[in-house]
Amino acid sequence: MLPLLITIQNVFFAAGERLKKDEKGATAVEYGLIVGLLAIVVIGALTLLNDPLREMIQGVVGQLGGGEETPAT
């Protein structure tokens, strides 16, 4: 019975050592923070550039003769 308990104990200690060395969770958190920061920057930029972008797109549509609704066929 004692060898079985020693084997189980060794397995748990080995698993604990492997978990201490595993940094995949930390990497995933770092990537998540980067994605979140990029999302904030993109949303902020689009908010600040809302009016100039709208005017530019309306100018292009006007030059292309758009803005008129076509009848459905």
mmCIF file of the N, C-alpha and C atoms, coordinates in Angstrom:
data_MODEL
# 
_entry.id   MODEL 
# 
loop_
_atom_site.group_PDB 
_atom_site.id 
_atom_site.type_symbol 
_atom_site.label_atom_id 
_atom_site.label_alt_id 
_atom_site.label_comp_id 
_atom_site.label_asym_id 
_atom_site.label_entity_id 
_atom_site.label_seq_id 
_atom_site.pdbx_PDB_ins_code 
_atom_site.Cartn_x 
_atom_site.Cartn_y 
_atom_site.Cartn_z 
_atom_site.occupancy 
_atom_site.B_iso_or_equiv 
_atom_site.pdbx_formal_charge 
_atom_site.auth_seq_id 
_atom_site.auth_comp_id 
_atom_site.auth_asym_id 
_atom_site.auth_atom_id 
_atom_site.pdbx_PDB_model_num 
ATOM 1   N N  . MET A 1 1  ? 0.825   -1.198 0.000   1.00 0.00 ? 1  MET A N  1 
ATOM 2   C CA . MET A 1 1  ? 0.000   0.000  0.000   1.00 0.00 ? 1  MET A CA 1 
ATOM 3   C C  . MET A 1 1  ? 0.861   1.250  0.000   1.00 0.00 ? 1  MET A C  1 
ATOM 4   N N  . LEU A 1 2  ? 1.973   1.194  0.710   1.00 0.00 ? 2  LEU A N  1 
ATOM 5   C CA . LEU A 1 2  ? 2.854   2.354  0.806   1.00 0.00 ? 2  LEU A CA 1 
ATOM 6   C C  . LEU A 1 2  ? 3.444   2.736  -0.554  1.00 0.00 ? 2  LEU A C  1 
ATOM 7   N N  . PRO A 1 3  ? 3.890   1.765  -1.388  1.00 0.00 ? 3  PRO A N  1 
ATOM 8   C CA . PRO A 1 3  ? 4.416   2.167  -2.704  1.00 0.00 ? 3  PRO A CA 1 
ATOM 9   C C  . PRO A 1 3  ? 3.367   2.873  -3.569  1.00 0.00 ? 3  PRO A C  1 
ATOM 10  N N  . LEU A 1 4  ? 2.124   2.457  -3.443  1.00 0.00 ? 4  LEU A N  1 
ATOM 11  C CA . LEU A 1 4  ? 1.062   3.112  -4.209  1.00 0.00 ? 4  LEU A CA 1 
ATOM 12  C C  . LEU A 1 4  ? 0.894   4.567  -3.765  1.00 0.00 ? 4  LEU A C  1 
ATOM 13  N N  . LEU A 1 5  ? 0.908   4.833  -2.479  1.00 0.00 ? 5  LEU A N  1 
ATOM 14  C CA . LEU A 1 5  ? 0.782   6.194  -1.970  1.00 0.00 ? 5  LEU A CA 1 
ATOM 15  C C  . LEU A 1 5  ? 1.967   7.058  -2.381  1.00 0.00 ? 5  LEU A C  1 
ATOM 16  N N  . ILE A 1 6  ? 3.155   6.461  -2.371  1.00 0.00 ? 6  ILE A N  1 
ATOM 17  C CA . ILE A 1 6  ? 4.350   7.203  -2.796  1.00 0.00 ? 6  ILE A CA 1 
ATOM 18  C C  . ILE A 1 6  ? 4.248   7.549  -4.281  1.00 0.00 ? 6  ILE A C  1 
ATOM 19  N N  . THR A 1 7  ? 3.758   6.626  -5.082  1.00 0.00 ? 7  THR A N  1 
ATOM 20  C CA . THR A 1 7  ? 3.601   6.875  -6.517  1.00 0.00 ? 7  THR A CA 1 
ATOM 21  C C  . THR A 1 7  ? 2.592   7.997  -6.758  1.00 0.00 ? 7  THR A C  1 
ATOM 22  N N  . ILE A 1 8  ? 1.469   7.961  -6.057  1.00 0.00 ? 8  ILE A N  1 
ATOM 23  C CA . ILE A 1 8  ? 0.456   9.006  -6.200  1.00 0.00 ? 8  ILE A CA 1 
ATOM 24  C C  . ILE A 1 8  ? 1.029   10.351 -5.772  1.00 0.00 ? 8  ILE A C  1 
ATOM 25  N N  . GLN A 1 9  ? 1.776   10.350 -4.689  1.00 0.00 ? 9  GLN A N  1 
ATOM 26  C CA . GLN A 1 9  ? 2.381   11.591 -4.212  1.00 0.00 ? 9  GLN A CA 1 
ATOM 27  C C  . GLN A 1 9  ? 3.360   12.144 -5.248  1.00 0.00 ? 9  GLN A C  1 
ATOM 28  N N  . ASN A 1 10 ? 4.154   11.294 -5.844  1.00 0.00 ? 10 ASN A N  1 
ATOM 29  C CA . ASN A 1 10 ? 5.117   11.728 -6.868  1.00 0.00 ? 10 ASN A CA 1 
ATOM 30  C C  . ASN A 1 10 ? 4.402   12.300 -8.097  1.00 0.00 ? 10 ASN A C  1 
ATOM 31  N N  . VAL A 1 11 ? 3.283   11.691 -8.468  1.00 0.00 ? 11 VAL A N  1 
ATOM 32  C CA . VAL A 1 11 ? 2.521   12.188 -9.624  1.00 0.00 ? 11 VAL A CA 1 
ATOM 33  C C  . VAL A 1 11 ? 1.997   13.595 -9.342  1.00 0.00 ? 11 VAL A C  1 
ATOM 34  N N  . PHE A 1 12 ? 1.454   13.800 -8.134  1.00 0.00 ? 12 PHE A N  1 
ATOM 35  C CA . PHE A 1 12 ? 0.934   15.123 -7.796  1.00 0.00 ? 12 PHE A CA 1 
ATOM 36  C C  . PHE A 1 12 ? 2.049   16.165 -7.717  1.00 0.00 ? 12 PHE A C  1 
ATOM 37  N N  . PHE A 1 13 ? 3.191   15.796 -7.170  1.00 0.00 ? 13 PHE A N  1 
ATOM 38  C CA . PHE A 1 13 ? 4.302   16.740 -7.107  1.00 0.00 ? 13 PHE A CA 1 
ATOM 39  C C  . PHE A 1 13 ? 4.806   17.085 -8.504  1.00 0.00 ? 13 PHE A C  1 
ATOM 40  N N  . ALA A 1 14 ? 4.881   16.093 -9.385  1.00 0.00 ? 14 ALA A N  1 
ATOM 41  C CA . ALA A 1 14 ? 5.330   16.341 -10.757 1.00 0.00 ? 14 ALA A CA 1 
ATOM 42  C C  . ALA A 1 14 ? 4.335   17.253 -11.485 1.00 0.00 ? 14 ALA A C  1 
ATOM 43  N N  . ALA A 1 15 ? 3.041   17.015 -11.267 1.00 0.00 ? 15 ALA A N  1 
ATOM 44  C CA . ALA A 1 15 ? 2.025   17.855 -11.900 1.00 0.00 ? 15 ALA A CA 1 
ATOM 45  C C  . ALA A 1 15 ? 2.117   19.289 -11.379 1.00 0.00 ? 15 ALA A C  1 
ATOM 46  N N  . GLY A 1 16 ? 2.369   19.439 -10.096 1.00 0.00 ? 16 GLY A N  1 
ATOM 47  C CA . GLY A 1 16 ? 2.517   20.772 -9.519  1.00 0.00 ? 16 GLY A CA 1 
ATOM 48  C C  . GLY A 1 16 ? 3.701   21.510 -10.104 1.00 0.00 ? 16 GLY A C  1 
ATOM 49  N N  . GLU A 1 17 ? 4.786   20.825 -10.302 1.00 0.00 ? 17 GLU A N  1 
ATOM 50  C CA . GLU A 1 17 ? 5.971   21.455 -10.907 1.00 0.00 ? 17 GLU A CA 1 
ATOM 51  C C  . GLU A 1 17 ? 5.692   21.871 -12.345 1.00 0.00 ? 17 GLU A C  1 
ATOM 52  N N  . ARG A 1 18 ? 4.970   21.028 -13.085 1.00 0.00 ? 18 ARG A N  1 
ATOM 53  C CA . ARG A 1 18 ? 4.634   21.373 -14.471 1.00 0.00 ? 18 ARG A CA 1 
ATOM 54  C C  . ARG A 1 18 ? 3.707   22.579 -14.524 1.00 0.00 ? 18 ARG A C  1 
ATOM 55  N N  . LEU A 1 19 ? 2.778   22.669 -13.583 1.00 0.00 ? 19 LEU A N  1 
ATOM 56  C CA . LEU A 1 19 ? 1.865   23.812 -13.576 1.00 0.00 ? 19 LEU A CA 1 
ATOM 57  C C  . LEU A 1 19 ? 2.584   25.106 -13.239 1.00 0.00 ? 19 LEU A C  1 
ATOM 58  N N  . LYS A 1 20 ? 3.596   25.031 -12.405 1.00 0.00 ? 20 LYS A N  1 
ATOM 59  C CA . LYS A 1 20 ? 4.356   26.233 -12.074 1.00 0.00 ? 20 LYS A CA 1 
ATOM 60  C C  . LYS A 1 20 ? 5.108   26.761 -13.290 1.00 0.00 ? 20 LYS A C  1 
ATOM 61  N N  . LYS A 1 21 ? 5.558   25.858 -14.147 1.00 0.00 ? 21 LYS A N  1 
ATOM 62  C CA . LYS A 1 21 ? 6.319   26.254 -15.324 1.00 0.00 ? 21 LYS A CA 1 
ATOM 63  C C  . LYS A 1 21 ? 5.424   26.663 -16.486 1.00 0.00 ? 21 LYS A C  1 
ATOM 64  N N  . ASP A 1 22 ? 4.147   26.307 -16.437 1.00 0.00 ? 22 ASP A N  1 
ATOM 65  C CA . ASP A 1 22 ? 3.221   26.591 -17.534 1.00 0.00 ? 22 ASP A CA 1 
ATOM 66  C C  . ASP A 1 22 ? 2.834   28.061 -17.509 1.00 0.00 ? 22 ASP A C  1 
ATOM 67  N N  . GLU A 1 23 ? 3.156   28.783 -18.588 1.00 0.00 ? 23 GLU A N  1 
ATOM 68  C CA . GLU A 1 23 ? 2.863   30.210 -18.668 1.00 0.00 ? 23 GLU A CA 1 
ATOM 69  C C  . GLU A 1 23 ? 1.850   30.526 -19.762 1.00 0.00 ? 23 GLU A C  1 
ATOM 70  N N  . LYS A 1 24 ? 1.147   29.516 -20.240 1.00 0.00 ? 24 LYS A N  1 
ATOM 71  C CA . LYS A 1 24 ? 0.181   29.757 -21.312 1.00 0.00 ? 24 LYS A CA 1 
ATOM 72  C C  . LYS A 1 24 ? -0.951  30.655 -20.847 1.00 0.00 ? 24 LYS A C  1 
ATOM 73  N N  . GLY A 1 25 ? -1.379  30.502 -19.610 1.00 0.00 ? 25 GLY A N  1 
ATOM 74  C CA . GLY A 1 25 ? -2.454  31.338 -19.088 1.00 0.00 ? 25 GLY A CA 1 
ATOM 75  C C  . GLY A 1 25 ? -2.054  32.799 -19.034 1.00 0.00 ? 25 GLY A C  1 
ATOM 76  N N  . ALA A 1 26 ? -0.814  33.062 -18.609 1.00 0.00 ? 26 ALA A N  1 
ATOM 77  C CA . ALA A 1 26 ? -0.329  34.442 -18.548 1.00 0.00 ? 26 ALA A CA 1 
ATOM 78  C C  . ALA A 1 26 ? -0.245  35.035 -19.950 1.00 0.00 ? 26 ALA A C  1 
ATOM 79  N N  . THR A 1 27 ? 0.178   34.254 -20.914 1.00 0.00 ? 27 THR A N  1 
ATOM 80  C CA . THR A 1 27 ? 0.272   34.739 -22.282 1.00 0.00 ? 27 THR A CA 1 
ATOM 81  C C  . THR A 1 27 ? -1.111  35.074 -22.825 1.00 0.00 ? 27 THR A C  1 
ATOM 82  N N  . ALA A 1 28 ? -2.090  34.232 -22.534 1.00 0.00 ? 28 ALA A N  1 
ATOM 83  C CA . ALA A 1 28 ? -3.450  34.484 -23.007 1.00 0.00 ? 28 ALA A CA 1 
ATOM 84  C C  . ALA A 1 28 ? -3.996  35.774 -22.394 1.00 0.00 ? 28 ALA A C  1 
ATOM 85  N N  . VAL A 1 29 ? -3.697  36.011 -21.139 1.00 0.00 ? 29 VAL A N  1 
ATOM 86  C CA . VAL A 1 29 ? -4.149  37.246 -20.487 1.00 0.00 ? 29 VAL A CA 1 
ATOM 87  C C  . VAL A 1 29 ? -3.487  38.453 -21.137 1.00 0.00 ? 29 VAL A C  1 
ATOM 88  N N  . GLU A 1 30 ? -2.214  38.340 -21.432 1.00 0.00 ? 30 GLU A N  1 
ATOM 89  C CA . GLU A 1 30 ? -1.508  39.457 -22.081 1.00 0.00 ? 30 GLU A CA 1 
ATOM 90  C C  . GLU A 1 30 ? -2.108  39.748 -23.449 1.00 0.00 ? 30 GLU A C  1 
ATOM 91  N N  . TYR A 1 31 ? -2.379  38.708 -24.229 1.00 0.00 ? 31 TYR A N  1 
ATOM 92  C CA . TYR A 1 31 ? -2.990  38.908 -25.537 1.00 0.00 ? 31 TYR A CA 1 
ATOM 93  C C  . TYR A 1 31 ? -4.379  39.532 -25.389 1.00 0.00 ? 31 TYR A C  1 
ATOM 94  N N  . GLY A 1 32 ? -5.127  39.110 -24.391 1.00 0.00 ? 32 GLY A N  1 
ATOM 95  C CA . GLY A 1 32 ? -6.443  39.691 -24.152 1.00 0.00 ? 32 GLY A CA 1 
ATOM 96  C C  . GLY A 1 32 ? -6.364  41.172 -23.835 1.00 0.00 ? 32 GLY A C  1 
ATOM 97  N N  . LEU A 1 33 ? -5.370  41.553 -23.022 1.00 0.00 ? 33 LEU A N  1 
ATOM 98  C CA . LEU A 1 33 ? -5.186  42.967 -22.701 1.00 0.00 ? 33 LEU A CA 1 
ATOM 99  C C  . LEU A 1 33 ? -4.812  43.778 -23.941 1.00 0.00 ? 33 LEU A C  1 
ATOM 100 N N  . ILE A 1 34 ? -3.973  43.212 -24.791 1.00 0.00 ? 34 ILE A N  1 
ATOM 101 C CA . ILE A 1 34 ? -3.572  43.903 -26.018 1.00 0.00 ? 34 ILE A CA 1 
ATOM 102 C C  . ILE A 1 34 ? -4.786  44.104 -26.928 1.00 0.00 ? 34 ILE A C  1 
ATOM 103 N N  . VAL A 1 35 ? -5.597  43.064 -27.088 1.00 0.00 ? 35 VAL A N  1 
ATOM 104 C CA . VAL A 1 35 ? -6.787  43.169 -27.939 1.00 0.00 ? 35 VAL A CA 1 
ATOM 105 C C  . VAL A 1 35 ? -7.756  44.203 -27.373 1.00 0.00 ? 35 VAL A C  1 
ATOM 106 N N  . GLY A 1 36 ? -7.925  44.203 -26.057 1.00 0.00 ? 36 GLY A N  1 
ATOM 107 C CA . GLY A 1 36 ? -8.803  45.187 -25.433 1.00 0.00 ? 36 GLY A CA 1 
ATOM 108 C C  . GLY A 1 36 ? -8.320  46.606 -25.648 1.00 0.00 ? 36 GLY A C  1 
ATOM 109 N N  . LEU A 1 37 ? -7.014  46.811 -25.494 1.00 0.00 ? 37 LEU A N  1 
ATOM 110 C CA . LEU A 1 37 ? -6.442  48.142 -25.712 1.00 0.00 ? 37 LEU A CA 1 
ATOM 111 C C  . LEU A 1 37 ? -6.606  48.583 -27.161 1.00 0.00 ? 37 LEU A C  1 
ATOM 112 N N  . LEU A 1 38 ? -6.373  47.675 -28.098 1.00 0.00 ? 38 LEU A N  1 
ATOM 113 C CA . LEU A 1 38 ? -6.561  48.017 -29.511 1.00 0.00 ? 38 LEU A CA 1 
ATOM 114 C C  . LEU A 1 38 ? -8.018  48.361 -29.805 1.00 0.00 ? 38 LEU A C  1 
ATOM 115 N N  . ALA A 1 39 ? -8.946  47.645 -29.197 1.00 0.00 ? 39 ALA A N  1 
ATOM 116 C CA . ALA A 1 39 ? -10.363 47.933 -29.409 1.00 0.00 ? 39 ALA A CA 1 
ATOM 117 C C  . ALA A 1 39 ? -10.698 49.334 -28.903 1.00 0.00 ? 39 ALA A C  1 
ATOM 118 N N  . ILE A 1 40 ? -10.155 49.706 -27.754 1.00 0.00 ? 40 ILE A N  1 
ATOM 119 C CA . ILE A 1 40 ? -10.402 51.042 -27.209 1.00 0.00 ? 40 ILE A CA 1 
ATOM 120 C C  . ILE A 1 40 ? -9.834  52.113 -28.137 1.00 0.00 ? 40 ILE A C  1 
ATOM 121 N N  . VAL A 1 41 ? -8.642  51.883 -28.674 1.00 0.00 ? 41 VAL A N  1 
ATOM 122 C CA . VAL A 1 41 ? -8.018  52.853 -29.583 1.00 0.00 ? 41 VAL A CA 1 
ATOM 123 C C  . VAL A 1 41 ? -8.834  52.991 -30.865 1.00 0.00 ? 41 VAL A C  1 
ATOM 124 N N  . VAL A 1 42 ? -9.286  51.870 -31.429 1.00 0.00 ? 42 VAL A N  1 
ATOM 125 C CA . VAL A 1 42 ? -10.066 51.928 -32.673 1.00 0.00 ? 42 VAL A CA 1 
ATOM 126 C C  . VAL A 1 42 ? -11.388 52.639 -32.438 1.00 0.00 ? 42 VAL A C  1 
ATOM 127 N N  . ILE A 1 43 ? -12.073 52.321 -31.348 1.00 0.00 ? 43 ILE A N  1 
ATOM 128 C CA . ILE A 1 43 ? -13.349 52.976 -31.052 1.00 0.00 ? 43 ILE A CA 1 
ATOM 129 C C  . ILE A 1 43 ? -13.139 54.477 -30.829 1.00 0.00 ? 43 ILE A C  1 
ATOM 130 N N  . GLY A 1 44 ? -12.080 54.835 -30.116 1.00 0.00 ? 44 GLY A N  1 
ATOM 131 C CA . GLY A 1 44 ? -11.783 56.246 -29.904 1.00 0.00 ? 44 GLY A CA 1 
ATOM 132 C C  . GLY A 1 44 ? -11.484 56.975 -31.195 1.00 0.00 ? 44 GLY A C  1 
ATOM 133 N N  . ALA A 1 45 ? -10.702 56.348 -32.072 1.00 0.00 ? 45 ALA A N  1 
ATOM 134 C CA . ALA A 1 45 ? -10.366 56.978 -33.349 1.00 0.00 ? 45 ALA A CA 1 
ATOM 135 C C  . ALA A 1 45 ? -11.612 57.155 -34.214 1.00 0.00 ? 45 ALA A C  1 
ATOM 136 N N  . LEU A 1 46 ? -12.458 56.140 -34.257 1.00 0.00 ? 46 LEU A N  1 
ATOM 137 C CA . LEU A 1 46 ? -13.676 56.261 -35.061 1.00 0.00 ? 46 LEU A CA 1 
ATOM 138 C C  . LEU A 1 46 ? -14.619 57.317 -34.494 1.00 0.00 ? 46 LEU A C  1 
ATOM 139 N N  . THR A 1 47 ? -14.646 57.445 -33.186 1.00 0.00 ? 47 THR A N  1 
ATOM 140 C CA . THR A 1 47 ? -15.485 58.471 -32.572 1.00 0.00 ? 47 THR A CA 1 
ATOM 141 C C  . THR A 1 47 ? -14.977 59.871 -32.922 1.00 0.00 ? 47 THR A C  1 
ATOM 142 N N  . LEU A 1 48 ? -13.656 60.046 -32.867 1.00 0.00 ? 48 LEU A N  1 
ATOM 143 C CA . LEU A 1 48 ? -13.086 61.357 -33.173 1.00 0.00 ? 48 LEU A CA 1 
ATOM 144 C C  . LEU A 1 48 ? -13.200 61.708 -34.652 1.00 0.00 ? 48 LEU A C  1 
ATOM 145 N N  . LEU A 1 49 ? -13.111 60.708 -35.507 1.00 0.00 ? 49 LEU A N  1 
ATOM 146 C CA . LEU A 1 49 ? -13.117 60.949 -36.951 1.00 0.00 ? 49 LEU A CA 1 
ATOM 147 C C  . LEU A 1 49 ? -14.492 60.762 -37.575 1.00 0.00 ? 49 LEU A C  1 
ATOM 148 N N  . ASN A 1 50 ? -15.526 60.675 -36.775 1.00 0.00 ? 50 ASN A N  1 
ATOM 149 C CA . ASN A 1 50 ? -16.869 60.396 -37.275 1.00 0.00 ? 50 ASN A CA 1 
ATOM 150 C C  . ASN A 1 50 ? -17.322 61.422 -38.302 1.00 0.00 ? 50 ASN A C  1 
ATOM 151 N N  . ASP A 1 51 ? -17.269 62.691 -37.959 1.00 0.00 ? 51 ASP A N  1 
ATOM 152 C CA . ASP A 1 51 ? -17.755 63.740 -38.876 1.00 0.00 ? 51 ASP A CA 1 
ATOM 153 C C  . ASP A 1 51 ? -16.893 63.857 -40.134 1.00 0.00 ? 51 ASP A C  1 
ATOM 154 N N  . PRO A 1 52 ? -15.550 63.908 -40.024 1.00 0.00 ? 52 PRO A N  1 
ATOM 155 C CA . PRO A 1 52 ? -14.751 63.989 -41.258 1.00 0.00 ? 52 PRO A CA 1 
ATOM 156 C C  . PRO A 1 52 ? -14.949 62.782 -42.180 1.00 0.00 ? 52 PRO A C  1 
ATOM 157 N N  . LEU A 1 53 ? -15.090 61.598 -41.611 1.00 0.00 ? 53 LEU A N  1 
ATOM 158 C CA . LEU A 1 53 ? -15.313 60.420 -42.453 1.00 0.00 ? 53 LEU A CA 1 
ATOM 159 C C  . LEU A 1 53 ? -16.673 60.480 -43.135 1.00 0.00 ? 53 LEU A C  1 
ATOM 160 N N  . ARG A 1 54 ? -17.681 60.916 -42.406 1.00 0.00 ? 54 ARG A N  1 
ATOM 161 C CA . ARG A 1 54 ? -19.021 61.022 -42.984 1.00 0.00 ? 54 ARG A CA 1 
ATOM 162 C C  . ARG A 1 54 ? -19.009 62.020 -44.143 1.00 0.00 ? 54 ARG A C  1 
ATOM 163 N N  . GLU A 1 55 ? -18.358 63.168 -43.956 1.00 0.00 ? 55 GLU A N  1 
ATOM 164 C CA . GLU A 1 55 ? -18.292 64.170 -45.020 1.00 0.00 ? 55 GLU A CA 1 
ATOM 165 C C  . GLU A 1 55 ? -17.536 63.642 -46.232 1.00 0.00 ? 55 GLU A C  1 
ATOM 166 N N  . MET A 1 56 ? -16.458 62.929 -46.005 1.00 0.00 ? 56 MET A N  1 
ATOM 167 C CA . MET A 1 56 ? -15.680 62.376 -47.109 1.00 0.00 ? 56 MET A CA 1 
ATOM 168 C C  . MET A 1 56 ? -16.501 61.356 -47.890 1.00 0.00 ? 56 MET A C  1 
ATOM 169 N N  . ILE A 1 57 ? -17.202 60.482 -47.188 1.00 0.00 ? 57 ILE A N  1 
ATOM 170 C CA . ILE A 1 57 ? -18.000 59.462 -47.867 1.00 0.00 ? 57 ILE A CA 1 
ATOM 171 C C  . ILE A 1 57 ? -19.158 60.104 -48.620 1.00 0.00 ? 57 ILE A C  1 
ATOM 172 N N  . GLN A 1 58 ? -19.796 61.102 -48.028 1.00 0.00 ? 58 GLN A N  1 
ATOM 173 C CA . GLN A 1 58 ? -20.884 61.796 -48.716 1.00 0.00 ? 58 GLN A CA 1 
ATOM 174 C C  . GLN A 1 58 ? -20.378 62.527 -49.954 1.00 0.00 ? 58 GLN A C  1 
ATOM 175 N N  . GLY A 1 59 ? -19.159 63.070 -49.888 1.00 0.00 ? 59 GLY A N  1 
ATOM 176 C CA . GLY A 1 59 ? -18.572 63.723 -51.057 1.00 0.00 ? 59 GLY A CA 1 
ATOM 177 C C  . GLY A 1 59 ? -18.312 62.735 -52.183 1.00 0.00 ? 59 GLY A C  1 
ATOM 178 N N  . VAL A 1 60 ? -17.800 61.561 -51.835 1.00 0.00 ? 60 VAL A N  1 
ATOM 179 C CA . VAL A 1 60 ? -17.543 60.543 -52.860 1.00 0.00 ? 60 VAL A CA 1 
ATOM 180 C C  . VAL A 1 60 ? -18.855 60.070 -53.469 1.00 0.00 ? 60 VAL A C  1 
ATOM 181 N N  . VAL A 1 61 ? -19.861 59.842 -52.641 1.00 0.00 ? 61 VAL A N  1 
ATOM 182 C CA . VAL A 1 61 ? -21.164 59.408 -53.154 1.00 0.00 ? 61 VAL A CA 1 
ATOM 183 C C  . VAL A 1 61 ? -21.761 60.482 -54.056 1.00 0.00 ? 61 VAL A C  1 
ATOM 184 N N  . GLY A 1 62 ? -21.612 61.748 -53.666 1.00 0.00 ? 62 GLY A N  1 
ATOM 185 C CA . GLY A 1 62 ? -22.131 62.837 -54.492 1.00 0.00 ? 62 GLY A CA 1 
ATOM 186 C C  . GLY A 1 62 ? -21.428 62.919 -55.832 1.00 0.00 ? 62 GLY A C  1 
ATOM 187 N N  . GLN A 1 63 ? -20.117 62.709 -55.851 1.00 0.00 ? 63 GLN A N  1 
ATOM 188 C CA . GLN A 1 63 ? -19.366 62.766 -57.108 1.00 0.00 ? 63 GLN A CA 1 
ATOM 189 C C  . GLN A 1 63 ? -19.697 61.589 -58.013 1.00 0.00 ? 63 GLN A C  1 
ATOM 190 N N  . LEU A 1 64 ? -20.077 60.471 -57.416 1.00 0.00 ? 64 LEU A N  1 
ATOM 191 C CA . LEU A 1 64 ? -20.437 59.305 -58.214 1.00 0.00 ? 64 LEU A CA 1 
ATOM 192 C C  . LEU A 1 64 ? -21.883 59.354 -58.684 1.00 0.00 ? 64 LEU A C  1 
ATOM 193 N N  . GLY A 1 65 ? -22.599 60.396 -58.273 1.00 0.00 ? 65 GLY A N  1 
ATOM 194 C CA . GLY A 1 65 ? -23.996 60.527 -58.683 1.00 0.00 ? 65 GLY A CA 1 
ATOM 195 C C  . GLY A 1 65 ? -24.900 59.657 -57.845 1.00 0.00 ? 65 GLY A C  1 
ATOM 196 N N  . GLY A 1 66 ? -24.462 59.286 -56.694 1.00 0.00 ? 66 GLY A N  1 
ATOM 197 C CA . GLY A 1 66 ? -25.273 58.427 -55.828 1.00 0.00 ? 66 GLY A CA 1 
ATOM 198 C C  . GLY A 1 66 ? -26.222 59.245 -54.986 1.00 0.00 ? 66 GLY A C  1 
ATOM 199 N N  . GLY A 1 67 ? -26.818 58.596 -54.063 1.00 0.00 ? 67 GLY A N  1 
ATOM 200 C CA . GLY A 1 67 ? -27.735 59.257 -53.166 1.00 0.00 ? 67 GLY A CA 1 
ATOM 201 C C  . GLY A 1 67 ? -29.155 59.224 -53.656 1.00 0.00 ? 67 GLY A C  1 
ATOM 202 N N  . GLU A 1 68 ? -29.357 58.822 -54.903 1.00 0.00 ? 68 GLU A N  1 
ATOM 203 C CA . GLU A 1 68 ? -30.692 58.715 -55.446 1.00 0.00 ? 68 GLU A CA 1 
ATOM 204 C C  . GLU A 1 68 ? -31.135 57.264 -55.321 1.00 0.00 ? 68 GLU A C  1 
ATOM 205 N N  . GLU A 1 69 ? -32.356 57.092 -54.923 1.00 0.00 ? 69 GLU A N  1 
ATOM 206 C CA . GLU A 1 69 ? -32.856 55.744 -54.806 1.00 0.00 ? 69 GLU A CA 1 
ATOM 207 C C  . GLU A 1 69 ? -33.302 55.236 -56.155 1.00 0.00 ? 69 GLU A C  1 
ATOM 208 N N  . THR A 1 70 ? -32.969 54.008 -56.459 1.00 0.00 ? 70 THR A N  1 
ATOM 209 C CA . THR A 1 70 ? -33.386 53.407 -57.716 1.00 0.00 ? 70 THR A CA 1 
ATOM 210 C C  . THR A 1 70 ? -34.612 52.532 -57.453 1.00 0.00 ? 70 THR A C  1 
ATOM 211 N N  . PRO A 1 71 ? -35.533 52.478 -58.402 1.00 0.00 ? 71 PRO A N  1 
ATOM 212 C CA . PRO A 1 71 ? -36.711 51.641 -58.188 1.00 0.00 ? 71 PRO A CA 1 
ATOM 213 C C  . PRO A 1 71 ? -36.340 50.167 -58.147 1.00 0.00 ? 71 PRO A C  1 
ATOM 214 N N  . ALA A 1 72 ? -37.046 49.435 -57.322 1.00 0.00 ? 72 ALA A N  1 
ATOM 215 C CA . ALA A 1 72 ? -36.796 47.994 -57.198 1.00 0.00 ? 72 ALA A CA 1 
ATOM 216 C C  . ALA A 1 72 ? -37.316 47.284 -58.439 1.00 0.00 ? 72 ALA A C  1 
ATOM 217 N N  . THR A 1 73 ? -36.574 46.313 -58.890 1.00 0.00 ? 73 THR A N  1 
ATOM 218 C CA . THR A 1 73 ? -37.018 45.564 -60.088 1.00 0.00 ? 73 THR A CA 1 
ATOM 219 C C  . THR A 1 73 ? -37.477 44.190 -59.707 1.00 0.00 ? 73 THR A C  1 
# 
